[in-house]
């Protein structure tokens, strides 16, 4: 299964950080913004986020996030992408590094249960299983065959 959806896009970065993006992603020779490198940085940031969140969420869960959860991941993806762009163009700053570190720390905290993402529909992010009840994203569900040795069966031996 190939996941191609990015949590943030070039359009998102242009909407939120137009001047910063133009300064960070200016091609070394032409001075124009290199949109191809920006898009690759967005894809890389999304891959990094998925790599962190796969400790707690499946690919299906991440594809079925509610709008608020998707919005916060977009913010983290933009911070990670801006840092990756700045590194790619050798234009890093302490502020971008701090925002990157904060985003990664927040994502890591989510995987450890300090916060969470809302997954629409079923899945490990809060779905249900008939007969079991609600399953939290950190819950454990065990499926096993029926017990062979019960008090009732031993009583018949």
N, C-alpha and C positions, 0 to 999 in steps of 0.2 A: 504494500500500500504506500503510494507516494503522496506526501503532503506538500502541497504547493502554496497553500494560502498563507500569506504574510499577515502578521498582526498589525503592522503599520506599512504604509506605502509612501511613495514619493509625494502624492497629493496630500497625505496627512502631514508630512514634514513641511511642505510648502504652506499649508494652512496655519500651522502653529509656529513655525520657526523660519519664515522666509528669508530674512536678512542673514541669520546665522548660517543657514544652509547654503546660501549663495557665497558667503565668505569661506566656509569650510570646504565646499565641494568644487571650488573653481579649479579648472584644469590648469596644470602648471605651464603649458605652452600657450593656450588660447585665452585663458582667463574666463571662459564660459563654464557654467555649471555642468559637470559630468553626470548626467542623469542615470546613465548605465551603472556607474559605480554606486550611486545613491540607492538604486533599486536593489543591487546585490547586497549592500549593507543592510537594507531592510529585510531581505530574505535571510541573511546570516543572523541578524538579531532575532528573527522569529525562530530559526532553528535552535539558537542558543536557549531561548525561552522554553521551547518544547523539550529540549534536552534536560532542563532543570525540572520542569513540571511533570515529566513522565515518571518521576519517582512517586507521584500520587495520582495523576490523571492519565487516562488512556487517550489515544488519538481521537477516538469517537467523542470522549468528554470534551476535549478542547475544540472540536468542531461544532459542539452544541452548547456553547456558552451563552448565558443571557447577555443582554446589551450592556449592563453595568460591568460585568466581568470582562467582556471583550474590550470595553473602553479603558479599563485600568491596564489591561495587557497592552493596549495600543500606546498608552503613556510610557510604560516600561520599554516597549519595543522602540519607541522614538528616542528615548534616552540612550539605549544601547546602540542604536543605529548611528546617532550623532557621534558617539564616542568612536565607533568603528570607522566612520567617515573621516573623523579628525586624525585617527591613526593612519588610515590609508593615504591621506594627503600630507602627513607629517605636520599637522597643525593642532596638536593636542593642547588641552588646557587643564588646569587643576579642577575647574568647575565641571567640565565634561566628565572627567575621571570620577569625581565625587558622585555625580548623577548616575553614572554607570554602576559604580559600586553599590549605591543605595538601591538601585533597581534589582540587581542580582541578589542583594541581601533580602529584599522584600519577597522575591520569588522563592528563594531558599526557605524563608520563614513559612510561606504558604505550603510548601511541600512537607514541612514539619508539623503542620497543624495550627500554626499561629495565623489564623485567617483562612480564607478559602475562596473558591470560585463557585458560582452557581451554574450548574449544568442543567439545561432544559431536557426534559424527557428522562429516559432511563439511562443507566450507566453508573459507574462507581461514584460519581459526584452527587450522591443523594437520591438515587433511584430507589425503587422498591422491588421486592420479590414476593410473589403471592405466597401467603402463608407465613412469611417471615416478618413482615412489617417494614418500616423504613430502614434503609441501610445508609449510614453516614459515610462520607467519603473516606474516613479513617477506619471504618468498621471492617470486621472480618466475617466472612460468610463461609461456612463449611457445608459441603454437600457430601453425605455419606449414605451408604446403604442402610436399610432397616436393621436394627440390632437383632442378632441371632439369639442371644441369651438374655432373657428378661426374667423378672420374678415370676410372671405368669407361666412362662414356658418351663422354668426349672421346677415349678410346683407340680407339673404334669409328669415329670420323669420318675 
